[in-house]
């Protein structure tokens, strides 16, 4: 959630802010790039990549997180029910939008999914909900205001 707040307050180059969908709006809810985030919690498989010297993460948890990101729209965070259960008591000021049961490609069971917005950006909710409806209907998503 801090990522979404940080993106609004980031020092974006003027070339980015001059783009139609990145320019600051009067409400202060949108400024700069719109990033979608997907989160799932669980165990992962890890291997050291001998070519890069970095670790590669894979497995069902990584797959679910990636699928959650693909469900999301820019400016929000999509999470699984497991994430909500783990962090519910830690989130003091958050806007939670229930997506209900969703099917994820490569995952056998349906899962309950949620969209989260930081409380300071809860004014994004109508836009995010509208974009999710369009996404579900397989229409082109307009990221304009």
N, C-alpha and C positions, 0 to 999 in steps of 0.2 A: 504494500500500500504506500509505503514511503517512496517507492519508485515513481508512482503516479504524481505525488506531490512534488517530488524533486524535479520532474520533467517540466512542470509548470514554472518553477522558479529557476531553472537552469539558465546559464548565460549562453543563449543560442546566438550563432552568427546572424547578422542582419539578413544574409541571403536566405537563411531558413525562415526567418520571421516574415520575409517578404512573400513567401509562398502562400497561396490562398488559404489552404487548410491548416497553416501553421501560425498565422498572424494572431496576435493577442485579441481576445474579445473583451468587451466592456465588463462582463460578469467576473472576469478573472478565473473562470473555470478552464479555459483552454489557452495554451500558449506553447508553441513549439511542436515537436513531433508527437504523434499519438501512437502509443505503444500498447500492444495487447500482451497480457501475461497469463500463463497457465501454471497452476501449482497442484501437485499431488504429493502425498507423503507416504513413505514406505522404504523398504530396503532396495538397494541398487547393486548391480554387478559392476565391478571396477577392474579395469586393466590398464597397465602402463603401455602407452603407445611408444614403441622403441624408436620410431622415426622422428616423432615430435618431442619426445621426452615428457609429454603431458599425459594425464589420465583421461581415459574414455569411460563414460558412464552409460550403461544400457540396462535393459530389462523392462519388466512390466511397469514399474513405477515411472521410469523415464518416458515410456510410451504413453502412459496416461497423462502425464504432465504436458507432453507435446500435443496430445489430442485436446486437452482442455484449452491450450493456447489457440488452437485452430477454431474452437467454438466461440472464442471471445471476440470482442470488438475493441478497437483502439480507445484507450482511456480507461479501461477497466481491468480487473483481475478475475479470472475464472478459476474456481477451486472445486475440489471434490468434497463430498460429505466428510471424508476422513480428516481433511484439513480443518473444516469448520469445527468438528468435534475436538480436535487437538488444541485449537487456538481460541475457541469461543470465549473462555474466561479472560483471555489476555487482550482481546480487542475492546477498547473502551469507546471509541468513537468511529463507528464503521456503518456504512449503509450496505445491507445485505439483500440481494435480490435473488429469490429462489427461481431456478430454471426448471426444476423438476427432474424427472428421470430422463436421461439422455443415453443414446447409443453412441459408442465411440468405436471407430474403425480399429480392428485388431484386438478389441476387448470383448470377451464373450458375454458378460453380463451388462445390463444397463446400470448406470450409476446416477446418484443424485448430485446435481451440480448447482453451484451458486456463483453469482457475480458479486464482487466486492468493490466498493469505492471508499476511499478515505472520507471520514465525516466532513472534512473541509471541502470536499468535491462532490458532496451528495447532490448538488444541483445538476450534475451530469446525468442523473438517473433517467429523466424523460428521454434524453437523446440516446442513451445506451439502450434503454428498453425498445425504443423505436428501431434502432439499428439491429437489435436481436430479432425482432419480428421480421424485418426485411431479410435478414440472413437465413432465417428458418424457411422463408418462402423462396429461397434461392434467387432472390433478386439482386441486382447490382447494389452494393452498399454505398451510399453517398456519405462521405465523411465531412461534408460541409455543414455549416450551422443552420 
